[in-house]
Each structure stands twice: as C-alpha cells, then as structure tokens.
Amino acid sequence: MTTSFAPGSPRLLLIATMVLAMAGMVLLALPREPSAPLSSATPPAAAAASPTSAISPSKGPAETGGLTAATPTEPPSAPALPPHGEGVSGDRAIQRALEAAWAADLAAGDERQLLTAGRDLLRADATGIGRATWPTVFGDPDQAVAPAFASSRFRIQAAIARRDGRDDRAVVHLVWAGADRGGTYTDGRITDLHFTRTTSKKGASTWTPQPRT
C-alpha cells in the first residue's frame, strides 16, 4: 500500500521536521577537533614584517628591552675647524679650537703682552709694517728683505700665548691669512713665535722675541 501526501500536508511537514531534528542531534554527538589558536592564523612572513620589528634597531646580546636614552661615552671633542676660504666668519671657530687644544697657563697680564707682541711681530715680518720697532729681529730696515705679503690682504685669524716649557719662556701660536706677491691668497697659515722673559733692575719684566731659526 502506497501512502501519498498532498503538497503542503501537515503530516509531511511534521515528518520533515523530525528528520531534521534527528540529523542535528547526530551532528552534535560527533567528536569535534579543537580550534587552532588565533596566533597561528598569522603567516610567519606577516609577523616578520610587523611595524615594531621594521623600525627597531638590532639588539645586542646584553639588551634587556625597552627604550633607553643614548648617553655619551666620551667627552665632547674639540670644536671643528672651518673649511679653507671660510673668511672672517670662520676665525672665531679657529680661536676656540686653539683655546681648547692648549689650556691657558700664563698670567692674564703676560698673555696680553705676548699676544700684542706676537701679532705685531708677525705683521712686521709678513708685510714689512713696523719692522723698525724690532731692530734686534730685523736689523737695519734699509737692508731688510722685501715683504712677501701685501698688507691690504693680511689678516691674523687667531692667536694664543702659552708657556714654552719654563716660566721664563713662552710661545705665541698664530693662524693667519695673506696674499703673496704673486697674488695667491691662502688662509690657515701657522706661525710660532718664541719669547723669553727679561727682568730689569727695577723689577719690570718684558718678553723679548727670540731669533727665528
């Protein structure tokens, strides 16, 4: 005997509902595999390209992590010298470099006297101006060698005076610029002038330039 159901029959709907319910129970009874952790869903390539690793510097073997402020391990170096041809604007940097390289070791009065004498003596030697003030250095002005540099293009860039091994000896370090008789201008020239202290019977002391060898 064949049983037929009309479309839309309540009995057919009831049987279909029971079949679906039983299928759902069977599915729920089946063993389920544990789901993988979310972290494993990230590909290794993506992890390696994370923003933190891209901008972080390489870590040393003793680094413990975290951000640390950079601290200097060495004292500041001497001021950098300006490039050749910098002009008057670079003279101050040269002066600072000289002062940083040789610590002051003379009395203020002696240092001023030596700097004045050293500047004047160098100018007289290079340009011929004021040579009569130094007869023991240049001899007879009428027989002196013609100056090698033009006075209009002569400039002392920096100068310091320091002891020269003993209390009665000193040296004036000078950096200067000038154009020779051929018109070639050069800065950063270096000259050392040596002096000895002489004391008069009245106790006055002066610094006397030594012959250049």
LINDA-V742293 format. One record per backbone hydrogen bond with DSSP energy under -1.0 kcal/mol. CO is the residue of the C=O (numbers start at 1). NH is the residue of the N-H. E is the energy in kcal/mol with one decimal. If there is no record, write none. Layout:
CO,NH,E / CO,NH,E
//
This chain:
6,9,-1.9 / 9,13,-1.8 / 10,14,-1.9 / 11,15,-2.2 / 12,16,-2.3 / 13,17,-1.9 / 14,18,-2.1 / 15,19,-2.5 / 16,20,-2.1 / 17,21,-2.1 / 18,22,-2.3 / 19,23,-2.3 / 20,24,-2.1 / 21,25,-1.9 / 22,26,-2.2 / 23,27,-2.2 / 24,28,-2.0 / 25,29,-1.5 / 38,41,-1.4 / 39,42,-1.3 / 43,47,-1.9 / 44,48,-2.2 / 45,49,-1.1 / 47,50,-1.4 / 50,54,-1.5 / 51,55,-1.6 / 52,56,-1.4 / 60,63,-1.3 / 83,86,-1.3 / 87,90,-1.8 / 88,91,-1.5 / 90,94,-1.5 / 91,95,-2.3 / 92,96,-2.3 / 93,97,-2.1 / 94,98,-2.3 / 95,99,-2.3 / 96,100,-2.1 / 97,101,-1.8 / 98,102,-1.9 / 107,111,-2.7 / 108,112,-2.2 / 109,113,-2.1 / 110,114,-2.6 / 111,115,-2.4 / 112,116,-2.3 / 113,117,-2.3 / 114,118,-3.0 / 115,119,-2.4 / 116,120,-2.2 / 117,121,-2.5 / 118,122,-2.3 / 119,123,-2.4 / 120,124,-2.4 / 121,125,-2.3 / 122,126,-2.7 / 123,127,-2.7 / 124,128,-1.4 / 126,149,-2.2 / 128,131,-1.1 / 130,133,-1.3 / 131,134,-1.8 / 134,138,-2.6 / 135,139,-1.9 / 140,143,-1.4 / 148,181,-1.0 / 150,153,-1.0 / 151,154,-1.1 / 155,177,-3.2 / 158,175,-2.6 / 160,173,-2.3 / 162,171,-2.7 / 166,169,-1.4 / 168,197,-2.7 / 169,164,-2.1 / 170,195,-2.9 / 171,162,-2.4 / 172,193,-2.1 / 173,160,-1.9 / 174,191,-2.4 / 175,157,-2.2 / 175,158,-1.8 / 176,189,-2.4 / 177,155,-2.7 / 178,186,-2.3 / 179,150,-2.2 / 180,183,-2.2 / 184,180,-2.2 / 186,178,-2.0 / 189,176,-2.2 / 191,174,-2.7 / 193,172,-2.9 / 194,210,-2.9 / 195,170,-2.3 / 196,208,-3.2 / 198,206,-2.8 / 200,203,-1.7 / 204,200,-3.4 / 206,198,-3.2 / 208,196,-2.2
//
